[in-house]
Amino acid sequence: MEIAIIGGGITGLTTALALKRLNIDAKVYEKAPQLNEIGAGVWLQPNAIRVLQWLGIAQEVRSQGFLLNKMEITDSQLKPFKKIKNDVVSDQFGNQTIAIHRGKLQRLLHDKLSQHSEVKLNKAFQSFSVENDRVHIQFENSATTADLVLGADGIHSKVRSAMRLPSQFRKSGQICCRGIANFQMPKALQHEGKEVWGNKLRFGFSQLSKETVYFFAVINKSICPNELNSATLSTLFKDFHPVILELINNASGLHISELMDLKRLDSWHNSTTCLLGDAAHATTPNMGQGACQGIEDAYYISQLLNKHLGAPIDAFQNFEDKRRAKVDYVVNNSWRFGKMAHHALGQKVLKGMMQLTPESMMSNQMNKLYSIEEIQ
């Protein structure tokens, strides 16, 4: 069985590695002519770490990232809304969150695959057709064939369009500005991820390496300046803790976009093609689970294709059956959380819920989110 994976981001590359581990032939086709360390940081939570452990690359990822002991939501002066008693927060297996540069993670995954010539760059997907049980795939500059196609080409997926599935986006009305600062955190903050709340503003950060910090700023469009740069960001966050201004002023580049998600699709697959990651279920980043859910997809689709060899439609349907509940939970709760965190009353409700919820209950909720089902 030959599988073509469209999209060489985190989801696509992880899927190819997972299929390779199960001795299933797969090639990744990426539209970029070369891989550069673009983007900012990503927080890999314990569910993603468990998949990376299964792939045998978790230690390499950890060596290129930064281990976070806990994540906290705070007021503008870094005072937590709920003080977490445990110095180290992990899942039931002891896995913690790892912060890593998105480009570094993509490079690590790519290099693992490219040793076997399984990544093809400069392959911009155009269309596909099915003839004699083979999928004929057309790129801008070439063509190929495969038995199956997995679309991992992001929220603006061309594979999804070629499948004639709807692409309706839900815009949040919030602008996200991500950056990397050349800065070393005070020792007390080095192994903690923080999300800081103000009026219609949020700011998150964590150490990414010994010399760099990943940060994001989320701003209601109603108060967002026409041009976002270090100066205008500094003005917006002038009343926040001084370390936040330090991060803004030491930023080497900013990536700006409006936060949005994808309206729920009725189906992710047809007889020869299945969508994965953001192409199937793009979420806003408020739960920090976007990349993690794509990595989970890689685990489940590879296991189920291996289980249903010769019957891909059964694998695709089983994949949807197993993934829908968690994906819907992440997408819907991430959306609600983002909206409430930018509204005065919503913030009060969320703060109250955090303060009243026992730490043991919070831990149980997190472990449910981090769970990975073994496929028999």
C-alpha positions in Angstrom: 0.0 0.0 0.0 1.4 3.4 -1.1 0.2 6.5 0.8 0.8 10.1 -0.3 0.7 12.6 2.6 0.0 16.2 1.4 1.6 18.7 3.7 5.0 18.6 5.4 4.1 20.3 8.7 4.1 18.7 12.1 1.0 16.5 11.4 2.1 15.3 8.0 5.7 14.5 9.0 4.6 12.8 12.3 2.1 10.7 10.3 4.8 9.5 7.9 7.0 8.5 10.8 4.2 6.6 12.4 3.4 4.8 9.2 7.1 4.0 8.7 7.3 2.5 12.2 4.5 0.1 11.1 6.3 -0.7 7.7 3.6 1.1 5.6 5.0 3.0 2.6 4.3 6.7 2.8 5.8 9.8 1.1 5.3 13.4 2.2 4.7 16.1 -0.5 5.3 19.7 0.8 4.8 22.8 -1.3 7.7 24.8 0.2 10.9 24.5 -1.9 12.9 24.2 1.3 12.3 24.0 5.1 13.2 27.1 7.1 12.8 27.7 10.8 9.6 29.7 10.4 6.9 30.3 13.0 7.4 30.7 16.7 7.0 28.2 19.6 4.7 25.3 20.3 3.8 23.7 23.6 3.9 19.9 23.4 1.6 18.6 26.1 1.8 15.0 27.6 -0.6 13.5 25.0 1.8 14.5 22.2 4.8 13.4 24.2 3.4 9.9 24.5 3.1 9.6 20.8 6.6 10.9 20.3 7.8 8.3 22.9 6.0 5.6 20.8 8.0 6.9 17.8 11.2 6.8 19.7 12.0 10.5 19.3 10.8 12.1 22.6 14.3 12.4 24.0 15.6 14.2 20.9 12.6 16.6 21.0 13.3 17.3 24.7 17.0 18.0 24.0 16.0 20.6 21.4 13.3 22.2 23.6 12.7 23.3 27.1 10.9 21.3 29.9 8.1 23.2 31.6 7.2 22.2 35.2 3.8 23.8 35.1 1.5 26.2 33.3 -0.4 29.1 35.1 -2.9 31.8 34.3 -2.2 35.0 36.1 -3.2 38.7 36.4 -1.2 41.4 34.7 1.5 41.3 37.4 2.0 37.5 37.2 0.0 36.7 40.3 -1.7 33.3 39.6 -5.5 33.1 39.9 -5.0 29.7 41.4 -1.8 28.7 43.1 -0.8 25.2 42.1 0.6 23.3 45.0 2.7 20.9 43.0 6.1 22.2 41.8 5.9 19.9 38.9 2.7 19.2 36.9 2.6 16.0 34.8 0.3 13.3 33.5 0.0 9.9 35.3 3.1 8.7 33.5 5.3 11.6 34.6 5.2 13.4 31.2 5.5 17.2 31.3 5.0 19.9 28.7 7.9 20.6 26.4 8.3 24.0 24.7 10.1 23.9 21.4 10.5 26.1 18.3 8.0 25.0 15.7 10.7 25.1 13.0 13.1 23.0 15.1 10.5 20.3 15.6 9.6 20.3 11.9 13.3 20.0 11.0 13.8 17.1 13.4 10.9 15.2 11.9 11.9 16.0 8.4 15.5 14.9 8.9 14.3 11.6 10.3 12.3 10.9 7.1 14.6 12.5 4.5 17.2 9.8 5.3 14.9 7.5 3.4 14.0 9.9 0.6 10.4 10.0 1.9 9.9 13.8 1.8 9.4 15.6 -1.5 9.7 19.4 -1.4 8.5 22.0 -4.0 5.3 19.9 -4.5 2.3 22.3 -4.5 -0.8 20.2 -4.6 -3.4 21.1 -7.2 -5.9 18.2 -7.6 -6.5 14.5 -7.6 -8.7 12.0 -9.4 -9.3 8.2 -9.0 -8.8 5.8 -11.9 -8.6 2.0 -11.7 -8.4 2.1 -7.9 -5.3 4.5 -8.0 -5.3 8.1 -6.9 -3.7 10.3 -9.5 -2.3 13.5 -7.9 -1.4 16.6 -9.8 1.1 19.1 -8.4 2.1 22.4 -10.0 5.2 21.0 -11.6 4.7 17.2 -11.7 2.3 14.3 -10.9 2.3 11.0 -9.0 0.0 8.2 -8.1 -0.8 6.4 -4.8 -3.3 4.1 -3.3 -4.4 6.6 -0.6 -4.1 10.3 0.1 -3.9 11.8 3.6 -4.5 15.6 3.6 -2.4 17.3 6.3 -2.1 20.7 4.6 -3.5 22.9 7.2 -6.6 25.0 7.9 -6.6 26.3 4.3 -6.4 22.8 2.9 -6.4 22.3 -0.8 -7.0 18.6 -0.3 -10.2 19.5 1.5 -11.3 21.7 -1.4 -10.5 18.9 -3.9 -12.7 16.6 -1.8 -15.5 19.3 -2.2 -15.9 19.6 1.5 -17.0 23.0 2.9 -14.3 25.3 4.2 -16.2 27.7 6.5 -14.0 29.5 9.0 -15.1 31.0 12.3 -13.2 34.2 13.0 -12.7 35.1 16.7 -12.3 38.9 16.4 -8.9 38.5 18.1 -5.5 39.2 16.6 -2.6 37.0 17.7 1.0 38.2 17.6 3.7 35.6 18.1 7.4 36.1 18.5 10.7 34.9 19.8 12.7 37.1 22.1 16.4 36.8 22.7 16.2 36.9 26.4 16.9 34.7 29.5 14.1 34.6 32.0 14.6 35.2 35.7 15.3 31.8 37.3 11.9 31.7 39.0 10.2 31.8 35.6 12.5 29.6 33.5 10.5 26.4 33.7 7.0 27.8 33.8 4.6 28.7 31.1 2.4 31.7 31.8 -0.7 33.2 30.4 -1.3 36.7 31.6 -4.7 38.4 31.5 -5.7 42.1 31.2 -8.6 44.0 29.8 -9.3 42.6 26.2 -5.6 41.5 26.2 -3.7 38.3 26.9 0.0 37.6 26.9 1.7 34.1 27.2 5.3 33.1 27.3 7.8 30.4 28.2 11.5 29.8 27.9 12.2 28.0 24.6 16.0 27.5 25.0 18.7 29.0 27.3 18.8 32.1 25.2 15.3 32.5 23.8 11.7 32.9 24.9 8.5 32.2 23.0 5.7 34.6 23.5 2.2 35.4 22.1 0.0 38.4 22.5 -3.8 38.2 21.9 -5.7 41.4 21.3 -9.3 42.2 20.7 -9.6 43.7 17.2 -11.6 46.6 18.7 -8.5 47.9 20.4 -5.8 46.6 18.1 -3.7 49.3 16.3 -3.5 49.3 12.5 0.2 48.3 12.7 1.5 45.8 15.3 5.2 46.2 16.1 7.3 46.3 19.2 6.4 49.9 19.9 2.7 49.5 19.6 2.7 46.2 21.5 4.7 47.9 24.3 2.0 50.6 24.5 -0.8 48.1 24.7 1.0 46.1 27.5 2.6 49.1 29.3 0.8 48.4 32.6 1.8 44.7 32.6 4.7 43.1 34.5 8.1 44.6 33.4 9.3 41.2 32.1 6.6 41.3 29.4 7.9 44.6 28.1 11.4 43.1 28.1 10.2 40.3 25.9 8.5 42.6 23.5 11.5 44.9 23.2 13.8 41.9 22.6 11.7 40.3 19.9 13.5 39.3 16.7 10.4 39.0 14.6 6.6 39.0 14.8 4.0 36.7 13.2 0.5 38.2 13.1 -2.8 36.5 12.3 -6.4 36.6 13.2 -7.4 33.6 15.4 -10.0 31.4 13.7 -11.1 27.8 13.6 -12.9 25.5 11.1 -16.6 24.9 11.2 -17.2 21.2 12.0 -17.1 19.0 9.0 -19.7 16.2 8.6 -17.0 13.9 7.4 -13.2 13.9 7.1 -12.9 11.1 4.4 -14.0 9.4 1.3 -13.0 6.0 -0.1 -9.4 7.0 -0.9 -8.7 10.2 1.0 -8.7 11.3 4.7 -8.0 14.7 6.3 -5.8 15.1 9.4 -4.9 17.8 11.8 -5.9 21.4 11.0 -7.2 20.3 7.6 -9.9 18.3 9.4 -10.5 20.1 12.7 -8.5 23.4 13.0 -8.9 24.9 16.5 -8.0 28.2 18.1 -4.9 27.8 20.2 -6.4 28.7 23.6 -6.0 25.1 25.0 -2.5 24.7 23.5 -3.7 21.5 21.7 -3.5 22.4 18.0 -0.2 20.6 17.2 -0.9 18.0 19.9 -4.2 16.9 18.3 -2.4 16.6 14.9 0.2 14.4 16.5 -2.6 12.3 18.0 -4.1 12.0 14.6 -0.8 10.6 13.3 -0.8 7.9 15.9 -4.5 6.8 15.4 -4.5 6.9 11.6 -1.3 4.8 11.3 -2.5 2.3 13.8 -5.9 1.9 12.2 -4.6 1.7 8.6 -2.3 -1.1 9.9 -5.2 -2.8 11.6 -7.4 -2.6 8.5 -4.9 -3.4 5.8 -6.8 -3.8 2.5 -9.9 -2.0 3.8 -8.9 1.7 4.1 -12.6 2.9 4.2 -12.9 0.9 7.5 -9.7 2.5 8.8 -11.0 6.0 7.9 -14.4 5.5 9.5 -12.8 4.0 12.6 -10.4 6.9 12.8 -13.3 9.4 12.8 -15.2 7.3 15.4 -12.3 7.3 17.8 -11.2 11.0 17.3 -14.5 12.9 17.1 -15.3 13.3 20.7 -11.9 14.6 21.8 -11.5 16.8 18.8 -14.9 18.4 19.3 -14.2 18.9 23.0 -10.9 20.7 22.2 -12.3 22.9 19.4 -15.5 23.9 21.3 -13.8 24.5 24.6 -10.9 26.4 23.1 -13.4 28.7 21.3 -15.4 29.3 24.5 -12.3 29.9 26.6 -10.9 32.4 24.2 -14.1 34.4 24.0 -14.6 34.4 27.8 -11.0 35.4 28.5 -11.5 38.6 26.5 -14.7 39.7 28.2 -14.9 41.2 31.6 -17.8 39.0 32.9 -16.3 36.0 31.2 -13.0 36.5 32.9 -14.7 36.7 36.3 -16.5 33.4 35.6 -13.3 31.7 34.5 -11.4 33.0 37.5 -14.1 31.8 39.9 -14.1 28.3 38.3 -10.3 28.0 38.6 -10.4 29.1 42.2 -13.2 26.7 43.2 -12.1 23.6 41.3 -10.0 21.3 43.4 -6.5 20.6 42.1 -7.3 16.9 42.1 -10.3 17.5 39.8 -8.2 19.6 37.5 -5.6 16.8 37.3 -8.3 14.3 36.4 -9.6 16.5 33.6 -6.1 17.0 32.3 -5.3 13.3 32.4 -8.5 12.6 30.4 -7.4 15.1 27.8 -3.9 13.5 27.7 -5.2 9.9 27.4 -4.1 7.8 24.4 -6.0 4.6 23.6 -4.1 1.5 22.6 -5.3 0.0 19.4 -5.9 -3.7 19.6 
